Amino acid sequence: MIADSIVAINVTGVAYDYFNRSYPTEGSGSGIIVSSDGYIITNNHVISGGNKITVFLKDGRSFTAELIGKSITDDIALLKINATGLTIAKIGDSSTLRIGDYTIVIGNPLGELQGTVTTGIISALEREIELDGTVFTVLQTDAAVNPGNSGGGMFDSNGDLIGMVIAKTSVTGVEGLGFVLPINGIVPIINELRENGYVTGRPYIGLYSLDINSYFTARMYNVDYTGVYVQAVDDG
């Protein structure tokens, strides 16, 4: 079953309050098994900021996942779990899609309804949407998509994987607007992440900055001045 190739993902981390006291955070999403030996793709925003990533299979087993690589620009991350003999998603060809084609979306909506299946049609093939300042060219579907579906799969009528859910429109009173990264654009990114741990050929500064623009924010991070601070530096 194609549902066996979709996993639930739980992410835990640590955040800090106004008084610099730490408290645990938790998030959830979905993922797609792309190899029988445990490689899984999801959205980068699903796992971003997490210290521990746990993957739950359809058969009830759970595994701690290793982050192999990520592309913030593409909102794609590659995970690995220590498992074999897994059911994989059969990769399709998103370039063959037409408006009106039947689609199936499988994911983990609300972080607690693993394996939920919804259906719909393709209503746009090259819709441009902006998320956190980045423009993505996506497929649009009217299949029900909810928080927790991010990173889940969209399949065609043959059961082939044609995309990965990235977002939905969450404006009150608006339904049937789900957005999906086409699989043809995902595959090259997956290959790069698996081979190199990152996407080659792109300028990369290797550090993460934090913009402290108010006195209150400075107090929260226990610094004396406003401005741009280096928050973290990648290994190497």
Disulfide bonds with the S-S distance in Angstrom:
none
